[in-house]
Amino acid sequence: MLVIERFVALDVYRRVLLDLWSSVQEKSATIVDAMQVMNQIRDYIKETIAVAFRDLKAAGTEATDKGVAKLVRDAIARTLEVFEEFAE
């Protein structure tokens, strides 16, 4: 499960990166600032996915294809809400 969790977190981060990177660059004073924002986004996603997988484990359910797909959609939506200032 840990491998799946990490893969999902990386996948979500890459999708969000595609959506937000140019906006983060434009709205940041320097590239260092932009990278700090992206690191914050990465950490947020990592924790969001970890919580979701802990919830699955606590509920005693397995990670199914449909369940993981929903988890990914929810994580992307929440991340874009939290970091909406960078969403175009």
Secondary structure, 3 states (H helix, E strand, C coil): CHHHHHHHHHHHHHHHHHHHHHHHHHHCCCHHHHHHHHHHHHHHHHHHHHHHHHHHHHHCCCCCHHHHHHHHHHHHHHHHHHCHHHCC
